[in-house]
Amino acid sequence: MTAGEIDERFQHTWPTTSRHLRVLEQAGLLVYQKQGRTRTYRVNAEKLNMVREWLAWFETSQPNNMPSDLSEKTKTTKKSRRVQ
């Protein structure tokens, strides 16, 4: 899709759309092809699959499955937040 086509799907301003496209591009999630003044964007499927796998870990993992050293750090951090 072109940047304009993407912009039409959302109800915020052009600068907001443009900024989000730039962030996604910098993260490697979007790639574009420039034709004159027009950029046609497409999703980088390889990077998106990495994000999907990472998110799936959160759906399948339980706090009890955390490595013990990470679990202890989390408990300590939570306790110290409560004290403050």
PDB file of N, CA, C and O in Angstrom, chain B, residues numbered from 101:
ATOM      1  N   MET B 101       0.844  -1.179   0.000  1.00  0.00           N
ATOM      2  CA  MET B 101       0.000   0.000   0.000  1.00  0.00           C
ATOM      3  C   MET B 101       0.891   1.245   0.000  1.00  0.00           C
ATOM      4  O   MET B 101       2.013   1.226   0.506  1.00  0.00           O
ATOM      5  N   THR B 102       0.376   2.294  -0.565  1.00  0.00           N
ATOM      6  CA  THR B 102       1.107   3.554  -0.494  1.00  0.00           C
ATOM      7  C   THR B 102       0.868   4.182   0.880  1.00  0.00           C
ATOM      8  O   THR B 102      -0.055   3.804   1.600  1.00  0.00           O
ATOM      9  N   ALA B 103       1.708   5.136   1.222  1.00  0.00           N
ATOM     10  CA  ALA B 103       1.548   5.825   2.502  1.00  0.00           C
ATOM     11  C   ALA B 103       0.170   6.492   2.573  1.00  0.00           C
ATOM     12  O   ALA B 103      -0.462   6.494   3.630  1.00  0.00           O
ATOM     13  N   GLY B 104      -0.292   7.050   1.469  1.00  0.00           N
ATOM     14  CA  GLY B 104      -1.609   7.688   1.438  1.00  0.00           C
ATOM     15  C   GLY B 104      -2.734   6.695   1.672  1.00  0.00           C
ATOM     16  O   GLY B 104      -3.696   7.002   2.376  1.00  0.00           O
ATOM     17  N   GLU B 105      -2.623   5.502   1.086  1.00  0.00           N
ATOM     18  CA  GLU B 105      -3.637   4.464   1.286  1.00  0.00           C
ATOM     19  C   GLU B 105      -3.664   4.005   2.743  1.00  0.00           C
ATOM     20  O   GLU B 105      -4.729   3.755   3.306  1.00  0.00           O
ATOM     21  N   ILE B 106      -2.491   3.899   3.339  1.00  0.00           N
ATOM     22  CA  ILE B 106      -2.420   3.524   4.749  1.00  0.00           C
ATOM     23  C   ILE B 106      -3.044   4.617   5.595  1.00  0.00           C
ATOM     24  O   ILE B 106      -3.801   4.330   6.522  1.00  0.00           O
ATOM     25  N   ASP B 107      -2.734   5.862   5.287  1.00  0.00           N
ATOM     26  CA  ASP B 107      -3.257   6.999   6.046  1.00  0.00           C
ATOM     27  C   ASP B 107      -4.783   7.056   6.022  1.00  0.00           C
ATOM     28  O   ASP B 107      -5.406   7.399   7.026  1.00  0.00           O
ATOM     29  N   GLU B 108      -5.384   6.724   4.888  1.00  0.00           N
ATOM     30  CA  GLU B 108      -6.847   6.767   4.753  1.00  0.00           C
ATOM     31  C   GLU B 108      -7.548   5.798   5.698  1.00  0.00           C
ATOM     32  O   GLU B 108      -8.719   6.002   6.018  1.00  0.00           O
ATOM     33  N   ARG B 109      -6.877   4.764   6.148  1.00  0.00           N
ATOM     34  CA  ARG B 109      -7.486   3.753   7.011  1.00  0.00           C
ATOM     35  C   ARG B 109      -7.540   4.165   8.478  1.00  0.00           C
ATOM     36  O   ARG B 109      -8.209   3.515   9.282  1.00  0.00           O
ATOM     37  N   PHE B 110      -6.840   5.239   8.828  1.00  0.00           N
ATOM     38  CA  PHE B 110      -6.772   5.651  10.221  1.00  0.00           C
ATOM     39  C   PHE B 110      -7.353   7.046  10.389  1.00  0.00           C
ATOM     40  O   PHE B 110      -7.430   7.823   9.437  1.00  0.00           O
ATOM     41  N   GLN B 111      -7.758   7.347  11.611  1.00  0.00           N
ATOM     42  CA  GLN B 111      -8.411   8.634  11.867  1.00  0.00           C
ATOM     43  C   GLN B 111      -7.508   9.598  12.631  1.00  0.00           C
ATOM     44  O   GLN B 111      -7.975  10.328  13.505  1.00  0.00           O
ATOM     45  N   HIS B 112      -6.241   9.602  12.309  1.00  0.00           N
ATOM     46  CA  HIS B 112      -5.377  10.598  12.921  1.00  0.00           C
ATOM     47  C   HIS B 112      -4.681  11.383  11.821  1.00  0.00           C
ATOM     48  O   HIS B 112      -4.869  11.107  10.636  1.00  0.00           O
ATOM     49  N   THR B 113      -3.893  12.342  12.210  1.00  0.00           N
ATOM     50  CA  THR B 113      -3.306  13.263  11.242  1.00  0.00           C
ATOM     51  C   THR B 113      -2.196  12.604  10.432  1.00  0.00           C
ATOM     52  O   THR B 113      -1.630  11.585  10.829  1.00  0.00           O
ATOM     53  N   TRP B 114      -1.900  13.211   9.288  1.00  0.00           N
ATOM     54  CA  TRP B 114      -0.845  12.696   8.426  1.00  0.00           C
ATOM     55  C   TRP B 114       0.505  12.629   9.155  1.00  0.00           C
ATOM     56  O   TRP B 114       1.199  11.620   9.030  1.00  0.00           O
ATOM     57  N   PRO B 115       0.906  13.663   9.910  1.00  0.00           N
ATOM     58  CA  PRO B 115       2.194  13.554  10.610  1.00  0.00           C
ATOM     59  C   PRO B 115       2.258  12.352  11.560  1.00  0.00           C
ATOM     60  O   PRO B 115       3.317  11.744  11.722  1.00  0.00           O
ATOM     61  N   THR B 116       1.140  12.014  12.180  1.00  0.00           N
ATOM     62  CA  THR B 116       1.113  10.854  13.079  1.00  0.00           C
ATOM     63  C   THR B 116       1.324   9.574  12.279  1.00  0.00           C
ATOM     64  O   THR B 116       2.115   8.717  12.672  1.00  0.00           O
ATOM     65  N   THR B 117       0.623   9.443  11.167  1.00  0.00           N
ATOM     66  CA  THR B 117       0.781   8.266  10.308  1.00  0.00           C
ATOM     67  C   THR B 117       2.216   8.177   9.808  1.00  0.00           C
ATOM     68  O   THR B 117       2.830   7.111   9.853  1.00  0.00           O
ATOM     69  N   SER B 118       2.736   9.271   9.343  1.00  0.00           N
ATOM     70  CA  SER B 118       4.089   9.317   8.813  1.00  0.00           C
ATOM     71  C   SER B 118       5.112   8.912   9.872  1.00  0.00           C
ATOM     72  O   SER B 118       6.044   8.161   9.585  1.00  0.00           O
ATOM     73  N   ARG B 119       4.937   9.401  11.076  1.00  0.00           N
ATOM     74  CA  ARG B 119       5.853   9.076  12.183  1.00  0.00           C
ATOM     75  C   ARG B 119       5.794   7.579  12.503  1.00  0.00           C
ATOM     76  O   ARG B 119       6.828   6.947  12.715  1.00  0.00           O
ATOM     77  N   HIS B 120       4.587   7.016  12.537  1.00  0.00           N
ATOM     78  CA  HIS B 120       4.445   5.587  12.836  1.00  0.00           C
ATOM     79  C   HIS B 120       5.059   4.730  11.722  1.00  0.00           C
ATOM     80  O   HIS B 120       5.704   3.719  12.002  1.00  0.00           O
ATOM     81  N   LEU B 121       4.863   5.126  10.483  1.00  0.00           N
ATOM     82  CA  LEU B 121       5.472   4.387   9.380  1.00  0.00           C
ATOM     83  C   LEU B 121       6.995   4.402   9.501  1.00  0.00           C
ATOM     84  O   LEU B 121       7.654   3.388   9.271  1.00  0.00           O
ATOM     85  N   ARG B 122       7.545   5.557   9.861  1.00  0.00           N
ATOM     86  CA  ARG B 122       8.991   5.696  10.012  1.00  0.00           C
ATOM     87  C   ARG B 122       9.519   4.798  11.145  1.00  0.00           C
ATOM     88  O   ARG B 122      10.565   4.165  11.002  1.00  0.00           O
ATOM     89  N   VAL B 123       8.793   4.750  12.260  1.00  0.00           N
ATOM     90  CA  VAL B 123       9.205   3.907  13.386  1.00  0.00           C
ATOM     91  C   VAL B 123       9.168   2.428  12.980  1.00  0.00           C
ATOM     92  O   VAL B 123      10.098   1.681  13.283  1.00  0.00           O
ATOM     93  N   LEU B 124       8.112   2.011  12.304  1.00  0.00           N
ATOM     94  CA  LEU B 124       7.993   0.620  11.855  1.00  0.00           C
ATOM     95  C   LEU B 124       9.086   0.279  10.837  1.00  0.00           C
ATOM     96  O   LEU B 124       9.617  -0.832  10.820  1.00  0.00           O
ATOM     97  N   GLU B 125       9.401   1.246  10.002  1.00  0.00           N
ATOM     98  CA  GLU B 125      10.467   1.064   9.015  1.00  0.00           C
ATOM     99  C   GLU B 125      11.827   0.920   9.716  1.00  0.00           C
ATOM    100  O   GLU B 125      12.615   0.041   9.367  1.00  0.00           O
ATOM    101  N   GLN B 126      12.096   1.768  10.686  1.00  0.00           N
ATOM    102  CA  GLN B 126      13.360   1.701  11.418  1.00  0.00           C
ATOM    103  C   GLN B 126      13.488   0.396  12.198  1.00  0.00           C
ATOM    104  O   GLN B 126      14.595  -0.110  12.387  1.00  0.00           O
ATOM    105  N   ALA B 127      12.370  -0.144  12.647  1.00  0.00           N
ATOM    106  CA  ALA B 127      12.375  -1.413  13.372  1.00  0.00           C
ATOM    107  C   ALA B 127      12.527  -2.603  12.422  1.00  0.00           C
ATOM    108  O   ALA B 127      12.706  -3.738  12.866  1.00  0.00           O
ATOM    109  N   GLY B 128      12.454  -2.341  11.123  1.00  0.00           N
ATOM    110  CA  GLY B 128      12.592  -3.402  10.142  1.00  0.00           C
ATOM    111  C   GLY B 128      11.304  -4.138   9.846  1.00  0.00           C
ATOM    112  O   GLY B 128      11.315  -5.136   9.125  1.00  0.00           O
ATOM    113  N   LEU B 129      10.180  -3.658  10.397  1.00  0.00           N
ATOM    114  CA  LEU B 129       8.904  -4.331  10.178  1.00  0.00           C
ATOM    115  C   LEU B 129       8.248  -3.942   8.857  1.00  0.00           C
ATOM    116  O   LEU B 129       7.426  -4.687   8.323  1.00  0.00           O
ATOM    117  N   LEU B 130       8.610  -2.782   8.336  1.00  0.00           N
ATOM    118  CA  LEU B 130       8.112  -2.338   7.037  1.00  0.00           C
ATOM    119  C   LEU B 130       9.293  -2.088   6.111  1.00  0.00           C
ATOM    120  O   LEU B 130      10.348  -1.620   6.538  1.00  0.00           O
ATOM    121  N   VAL B 131       9.101  -2.402   4.856  1.00  0.00           N
ATOM    122  CA  VAL B 131      10.064  -2.031   3.822  1.00  0.00           C
ATOM    123  C   VAL B 131       9.283  -1.284   2.748  1.00  0.00           C
ATOM    124  O   VAL B 131       8.074  -1.472   2.608  1.00  0.00           O
ATOM    125  N   TYR B 132       9.971  -0.441   1.994  1.00  0.00           N
ATOM    126  CA  TYR B 132       9.263   0.316   0.973  1.00  0.00           C
ATOM    127  C   TYR B 132      10.051   0.351  -0.317  1.00  0.00           C
ATOM    128  O   TYR B 132      11.264   0.144  -0.357  1.00  0.00           O
ATOM    129  N   GLN B 133       9.302   0.621  -1.367  1.00  0.00           N
ATOM    130  CA  GLN B 133       9.887   0.831  -2.680  1.00  0.00           C
ATOM    131  C   GLN B 133       9.453   2.225  -3.115  1.00  0.00           C
ATOM    132  O   GLN B 133       8.268   2.555  -3.066  1.00  0.00           O
ATOM    133  N   LYS B 134      10.395   3.026  -3.531  1.00  0.00           N
ATOM    134  CA  LYS B 134      10.078   4.400  -3.912  1.00  0.00           C
ATOM    135  C   LYS B 134       9.948   4.490  -5.427  1.00  0.00           C
ATOM    136  O   LYS B 134      10.815   4.040  -6.177  1.00  0.00           O
ATOM    137  N   GLN B 135       8.834   5.088  -5.853  1.00  0.00           N
ATOM    138  CA  GLN B 135       8.577   5.330  -7.272  1.00  0.00           C
ATOM    139  C   GLN B 135       8.211   6.798  -7.415  1.00  0.00           C
ATOM    140  O   GLN B 135       7.078   7.191  -7.138  1.00  0.00           O
ATOM    141  N   GLY B 136       9.160   7.598  -7.843  1.00  0.00           N
ATOM    142  CA  GLY B 136       8.939   9.039  -7.877  1.00  0.00           C
ATOM    143  C   GLY B 136       8.810   9.556  -6.460  1.00  0.00           C
ATOM    144  O   GLY B 136       9.691   9.340  -5.627  1.00  0.00           O
ATOM    145  N   ARG B 137       7.699  10.245  -6.185  1.00  0.00           N
ATOM    146  CA  ARG B 137       7.451  10.751  -4.834  1.00  0.00           C
ATOM    147  C   ARG B 137       6.638   9.780  -3.983  1.00  0.00           C
ATOM    148  O   ARG B 137       6.359  10.061  -2.818  1.00  0.00           O
ATOM    149  N   THR B 138       6.262   8.657  -4.550  1.00  0.00           N
ATOM    150  CA  THR B 138       5.394   7.704  -3.867  1.00  0.00           C
ATOM    151  C   THR B 138       6.209   6.562  -3.277  1.00  0.00           C
ATOM    152  O   THR B 138       7.089   6.000  -3.929  1.00  0.00           O
ATOM    153  N   ARG B 139       5.896   6.235  -2.035  1.00  0.00           N
ATOM    154  CA  ARG B 139       6.481   5.066  -1.382  1.00  0.00           C
ATOM    155  C   ARG B 139       5.401   4.005  -1.245  1.00  0.00           C
ATOM    156  O   ARG B 139       4.313   4.274  -0.735  1.00  0.00           O
ATOM    157  N   THR B 140       5.709   2.802  -1.702  1.00  0.00           N
ATOM    158  CA  THR B 140       4.800   1.684  -1.537  1.00  0.00           C
ATOM    159  C   THR B 140       5.386   0.779  -0.456  1.00  0.00           C
ATOM    160  O   THR B 140       6.493   0.256  -0.590  1.00  0.00           O
ATOM    161  N   TYR B 141       4.622   0.611   0.608  1.00  0.00           N
ATOM    162  CA  TYR B 141       5.087  -0.148   1.767  1.00  0.00           C
ATOM    163  C   TYR B 141       4.584  -1.581   1.712  1.00  0.00           C
ATOM    164  O   TYR B 141       3.508  -1.870   1.188  1.00  0.00           O
ATOM    165  N   ARG B 142       5.398  -2.463   2.268  1.00  0.00           N
ATOM    166  CA  ARG B 142       4.964  -3.840   2.486  1.00  0.00           C
ATOM    167  C   ARG B 142       5.560  -4.310   3.808  1.00  0.00           C
ATOM    168  O   ARG B 142       6.584  -3.804   4.266  1.00  0.00           O
ATOM    169  N   VAL B 143       4.895  -5.285   4.401  1.00  0.00           N
ATOM    170  CA  VAL B 143       5.338  -5.828   5.682  1.00  0.00           C
ATOM    171  C   VAL B 143       6.514  -6.764   5.431  1.00  0.00           C
ATOM    172  O   VAL B 143       6.501  -7.564   4.495  1.00  0.00           O
ATOM    173  N   ASN B 144       7.521  -6.653   6.273  1.00  0.00           N
ATOM    174  CA  ASN B 144       8.657  -7.570   6.229  1.00  0.00           C
ATOM    175  C   ASN B 144       8.226  -8.819   7.007  1.00  0.00           C
ATOM    176  O   ASN B 144       8.299  -8.851   8.235  1.00  0.00           O
ATOM    177  N   ALA B 145       7.780  -9.839   6.278  1.00  0.00           N
ATOM    178  CA  ALA B 145       7.200 -11.042   6.887  1.00  0.00           C
ATOM    179  C   ALA B 145       8.171 -11.738   7.831  1.00  0.00           C
ATOM    180  O   ALA B 145       7.760 -12.256   8.869  1.00  0.00           O
ATOM    181  N   GLU B 146       9.443 -11.754   7.485  1.00  0.00           N
ATOM    182  CA  GLU B 146      10.436 -12.419   8.337  1.00  0.00           C
ATOM    183  C   GLU B 146      10.499 -11.762   9.719  1.00  0.00           C
ATOM    184  O   GLU B 146      10.486 -12.449  10.740  1.00  0.00           O
ATOM    185  N   LYS B 147      10.568 -10.436   9.742  1.00  0.00           N
ATOM    186  CA  LYS B 147      10.614  -9.719  11.026  1.00  0.00           C
ATOM    187  C   LYS B 147       9.295  -9.857  11.778  1.00  0.00           C
ATOM    188  O   LYS B 147       9.288 -10.006  13.000  1.00  0.00           O
ATOM    189  N   LEU B 148       8.177  -9.807  11.053  1.00  0.00           N
ATOM    190  CA  LEU B 148       6.879  -9.930  11.702  1.00  0.00           C
ATOM    191  C   LEU B 148       6.725 -11.303  12.345  1.00  0.00           C
ATOM    192  O   LEU B 148       6.139 -11.417  13.421  1.00  0.00           O
ATOM    193  N   ASN B 149       7.236 -12.336  11.707  1.00  0.00           N
ATOM    194  CA  ASN B 149       7.187 -13.676  12.299  1.00  0.00           C
ATOM    195  C   ASN B 149       7.996 -13.744  13.590  1.00  0.00           C
ATOM    196  O   ASN B 149       7.611 -14.439  14.530  1.00  0.00           O
ATOM    197  N   MET B 150       9.108 -13.029  13.638  1.00  0.00           N
ATOM    198  CA  MET B 150       9.899 -12.971  14.869  1.00  0.00           C
ATOM    199  C   MET B 150       9.075 -12.345  15.998  1.00  0.00           C
ATOM    200  O   MET B 150       9.112 -12.812  17.136  1.00  0.00           O
ATOM    201  N   VAL B 151       8.337 -11.291  15.670  1.00  0.00           N
ATOM    202  CA  VAL B 151       7.488 -10.630  16.670  1.00  0.00           C
ATOM    203  C   VAL B 151       6.373 -11.571  17.105  1.00  0.00           C
ATOM    204  O   VAL B 151       6.065 -11.654  18.294  1.00  0.00           O
ATOM    205  N   ARG B 152       5.769 -12.272  16.166  1.00  0.00           N
ATOM    206  CA  ARG B 152       4.702 -13.229  16.496  1.00  0.00           C
ATOM    207  C   ARG B 152       5.206 -14.313  17.439  1.00  0.00           C
ATOM    208  O   ARG B 152       4.530 -14.662  18.406  1.00  0.00           O
ATOM    209  N   GLU B 153       6.397 -14.848  17.157  1.00  0.00           N
ATOM    210  CA  GLU B 153       6.972 -15.880  18.025  1.00  0.00           C
ATOM    211  C   GLU B 153       7.226 -15.325  19.422  1.00  0.00           C
ATOM    212  O   GLU B 153       6.972 -15.999  20.421  1.00  0.00           O
ATOM    213  N   TRP B 154       7.723 -14.108  19.484  1.00  0.00           N
ATOM    214  CA  TRP B 154       8.005 -13.478  20.775  1.00  0.00           C
ATOM    215  C   TRP B 154       6.711 -13.278  21.566  1.00  0.00           C
ATOM    216  O   TRP B 154       6.671 -13.546  22.767  1.00  0.00           O
ATOM    217  N   LEU B 155       5.660 -12.812  20.902  1.00  0.00           N
ATOM    218  CA  LEU B 155       4.374 -12.619  21.563  1.00  0.00           C
ATOM    219  C   LEU B 155       3.754 -13.944  21.979  1.00  0.00           C
ATOM    220  O   LEU B 155       3.113 -14.023  23.028  1.00  0.00           O
ATOM    221  N   ALA B 156       3.933 -14.979  21.181  1.00  0.00           N
ATOM    222  CA  ALA B 156       3.384 -16.297  21.514  1.00  0.00           C
ATOM    223  C   ALA B 156       3.990 -16.810  22.817  1.00  0.00           C
ATOM    224  O   ALA B 156       3.320 -17.505  23.581  1.00  0.00           O
ATOM    225  N   TRP B 157       5.246 -16.473  23.073  1.00  0.00           N
ATOM    226  CA  TRP B 157       5.887 -16.895  24.315  1.00  0.00           C
ATOM    227  C   TRP B 157       5.104 -16.371  25.517  1.00  0.00           C
ATOM    228  O   TRP B 157       4.955 -17.081  26.511  1.00  0.00           O
ATOM    229  N   PHE B 158       4.606 -15.143  25.439  1.00  0.00           N
ATOM    230  CA  PHE B 158       3.842 -14.558  26.539  1.00  0.00           C
ATOM    231  C   PHE B 158       2.508 -15.268  26.738  1.00  0.00           C
ATOM    232  O   PHE B 158       2.020 -15.374  27.863  1.00  0.00           O
ATOM    233  N   GLU B 159       1.923 -15.750  25.656  1.00  0.00           N
ATOM    234  CA  GLU B 159       0.651 -16.460  25.755  1.00  0.00           C
ATOM    235  C   GLU B 159       0.815 -17.839  26.376  1.00  0.00           C
ATOM    236  O   GLU B 159      -0.084 -18.317  27.068  1.00  0.00           O
ATOM    237  N   THR B 160       1.950 -18.484  26.137  1.00  0.00           N
ATOM    238  CA  THR B 160       2.138 -19.855  26.597  1.00  0.00           C
ATOM    239  C   THR B 160       2.907 -19.959  27.900  1.00  0.00           C
ATOM    240  O   THR B 160       2.831 -20.984  28.577  1.00  0.00           O
ATOM    241  N   SER B 161       3.638 -18.935  28.263  1.00  0.00           N
ATOM    242  CA  SER B 161       4.477 -19.001  29.467  1.00  0.00           C
ATOM    243  C   SER B 161       3.702 -18.556  30.696  1.00  0.00           C
ATOM    244  O   SER B 161       2.920 -17.607  30.662  1.00  0.00           O
ATOM    245  N   GLN B 162       3.946 -19.266  31.761  1.00  0.00           N
ATOM    246  CA  GLN B 162       3.382 -18.918  33.057  1.00  0.00           C
ATOM    247  C   GLN B 162       4.504 -18.332  33.895  1.00  0.00           C
ATOM    248  O   GLN B 162       5.667 -18.675  33.683  1.00  0.00           O
ATOM    249  N   PRO B 163       4.186 -17.457  34.842  1.00  0.00           N
ATOM    250  CA  PRO B 163       5.239 -16.891  35.689  1.00  0.00           C
ATOM    251  C   PRO B 163       6.085 -17.964  36.361  1.00  0.00           C
ATOM    252  O   PRO B 163       7.268 -17.739  36.617  1.00  0.00           O
ATOM    253  N   ASN B 164       5.509 -19.122  36.650  1.00  0.00           N
ATOM    254  CA  ASN B 164       6.248 -20.206  37.301  1.00  0.00           C
ATOM    255  C   ASN B 164       7.287 -20.832  36.376  1.00  0.00           C
ATOM    256  O   ASN B 164       8.204 -21.507  36.844  1.00  0.00           O
ATOM    257  N   ASN B 165       7.152 -20.614  35.061  1.00  0.00           N
ATOM    258  CA  ASN B 165       8.087 -21.199  34.097  1.00  0.00           C
ATOM    259  C   ASN B 165       9.309 -20.319  33.872  1.00  0.00           C
ATOM    260  O   ASN B 165      10.187 -20.667  33.083  1.00  0.00           O
ATOM    261  N   MET B 166       9.372 -19.182  34.558  1.00  0.00           N
ATOM    262  CA  MET B 166      10.492 -18.283  34.407  1.00  0.00           C
ATOM    263  C   MET B 166      11.747 -18.898  34.999  1.00  0.00           C
ATOM    264  O   MET B 166      11.669 -19.601  36.007  1.00  0.00           O
ATOM    265  N   PRO B 167      12.906 -18.650  34.393  1.00  0.00           N
ATOM    266  CA  PRO B 167      14.145 -19.130  35.017  1.00  0.00           C
ATOM    267  C   PRO B 167      14.242 -18.594  36.439  1.00  0.00           C
ATOM    268  O   PRO B 167      13.834 -17.463  36.703  1.00  0.00           O
ATOM    269  N   SER B 168      14.774 -19.385  37.349  1.00  0.00           N
ATOM    270  CA  SER B 168      14.761 -19.023  38.771  1.00  0.00           C
ATOM    271  C   SER B 168      15.469 -17.709  39.041  1.00  0.00           C
ATOM    272  O   SER B 168      14.999 -16.932  39.872  1.00  0.00           O
ATOM    273  N   ASP B 169      16.587 -17.426  38.370  1.00  0.00           N
ATOM    274  CA  ASP B 169      17.287 -16.179  38.643  1.00  0.00           C
ATOM    275  C   ASP B 169      16.468 -14.979  38.185  1.00  0.00           C
ATOM    276  O   ASP B 169      16.491 -13.940  38.846  1.00  0.00           O
ATOM    277  N   LEU B 170      15.751 -15.090  37.085  1.00  0.00           N
ATOM    278  CA  LEU B 170      14.899 -14.011  36.614  1.00  0.00           C
ATOM    279  C   LEU B 170      13.694 -13.842  37.525  1.00  0.00           C
ATOM    280  O   LEU B 170      13.283 -12.719  37.818  1.00  0.00           O
ATOM    281  N   SER B 171      13.129 -14.957  37.974  1.00  0.00           N
ATOM    282  CA  SER B 171      11.987 -14.918  38.873  1.00  0.00           C
ATOM    283  C   SER B 171      12.339 -14.196  40.168  1.00  0.00           C
ATOM    284  O   SER B 171      11.545 -13.396  40.664  1.00  0.00           O
ATOM    285  N   GLU B 172      13.510 -14.465  40.719  1.00  0.00           N
ATOM    286  CA  GLU B 172      13.942 -13.816  41.960  1.00  0.00           C
ATOM    287  C   GLU B 172      14.142 -12.321  41.759  1.00  0.00           C
ATOM    288  O   GLU B 172      13.785 -11.526  42.629  1.00  0.00           O
ATOM    289  N   LYS B 173      14.708 -11.932  40.625  1.00  0.00           N
ATOM    290  CA  LYS B 173      14.905 -10.504  40.340  1.00  0.00           C
ATOM    291  C   LYS B 173      13.566  -9.794  40.267  1.00  0.00           C
ATOM    292  O   LYS B 173      13.427  -8.677  40.766  1.00  0.00           O
ATOM    293  N   THR B 174      12.575 -10.434  39.646  1.00  0.00           N
ATOM    294  CA  THR B 174      11.246  -9.842  39.516  1.00  0.00           C
ATOM    295  C   THR B 174      10.609  -9.660  40.882  1.00  0.00           C
ATOM    296  O   THR B 174      10.016  -8.617  41.156  1.00  0.00           O
ATOM    297  N   LYS B 175      10.725 -10.670  41.745  1.00  0.00           N
ATOM    298  CA  LYS B 175      10.149 -10.571  43.084  1.00  0.00           C
ATOM    299  C   LYS B 175      10.798  -9.444  43.863  1.00  0.00           C
ATOM    300  O   LYS B 175      10.103  -8.693  44.547  1.00  0.00           O
ATOM    301  N   THR B 176      12.114  -9.307  43.775  1.00  0.00           N
ATOM    302  CA  THR B 176      12.840  -8.255  44.482  1.00  0.00           C
ATOM    303  C   THR B 176      12.401  -6.892  43.983  1.00  0.00           C
ATOM    304  O   THR B 176      12.184  -5.981  44.782  1.00  0.00           O
ATOM    305  N   THR B 177      12.267  -6.738  42.677  1.00  0.00           N
ATOM    306  CA  THR B 177      11.851  -5.468  42.094  1.00  0.00           C
ATOM    307  C   THR B 177      10.451  -5.100  42.558  1.00  0.00           C
ATOM    308  O   THR B 177      10.196  -3.945  42.901  1.00  0.00           O
ATOM    309  N   LYS B 178       9.539  -6.070  42.573  1.00  0.00           N
ATOM    310  CA  LYS B 178       8.165  -5.799  43.010  1.00  0.00           C
ATOM    311  C   LYS B 178       8.134  -5.367  44.470  1.00  0.00           C
ATOM    312  O   LYS B 178       7.398  -4.449  44.830  1.00  0.00           O
ATOM    313  N   LYS B 179       8.936  -6.027  45.318  1.00  0.00           N
ATOM    314  CA  LYS B 179       8.968  -5.679  46.732  1.00  0.00           C
ATOM    315  C   LYS B 179       9.516  -4.268  46.925  1.00  0.00           C
ATOM    316  O   LYS B 179       8.987  -3.499  47.728  1.00  0.00           O
ATOM    317  N   SER B 180      10.566  -3.930  46.198  1.00  0.00           N
ATOM    318  CA  SER B 180      11.175  -2.612  46.374  1.00  0.00           C
ATOM    319  C   SER B 180      10.229  -1.517  45.878  1.00  0.00           C
ATOM    320  O   SER B 180      10.264  -0.405  46.404  1.00  0.00           O
ATOM    321  N   ARG B 181       9.414  -1.789  44.916  1.00  0.00           N
ATOM    322  CA  ARG B 181       8.439  -0.796  44.428  1.00  0.00           C
ATOM    323  C   ARG B 181       7.390  -0.517  45.479  1.00  0.00           C
ATOM    324  O   ARG B 181       6.961   0.624  45.647  1.00  0.00           O
ATOM    325  N   ARG B 182       6.974  -1.552  46.186  1.00  0.00           N
ATOM    326  CA  ARG B 182       5.949  -1.385  47.202  1.00  0.00           C
ATOM    327  C   ARG B 182       6.443  -0.520  48.367  1.00  0.00           C
ATOM    328  O   ARG B 182       5.681   0.268  48.926  1.00  0.00           O
ATOM    329  N   VAL B 183       7.699  -0.670  48.722  1.00  0.00           N
ATOM    330  CA  VAL B 183       8.256   0.046  49.847  1.00  0.00           C
ATOM    331  C   VAL B 183       8.295   1.548  49.571  1.00  0.00           C
ATOM    332  O   VAL B 183       8.064   2.352  50.474  1.00  0.00           O
ATOM    333  N   GLN B 184       8.578   1.919  48.359  1.00  0.00           N
ATOM    334  CA  GLN B 184       8.711   3.337  48.023  1.00  0.00           C
ATOM    335  C   GLN B 184       7.406   3.982  48.085  1.00  0.00           C
ATOM    336  O   GLN B 184       7.298   5.182  47.835  1.00  0.00           O
TER     337      GLN B 184
END
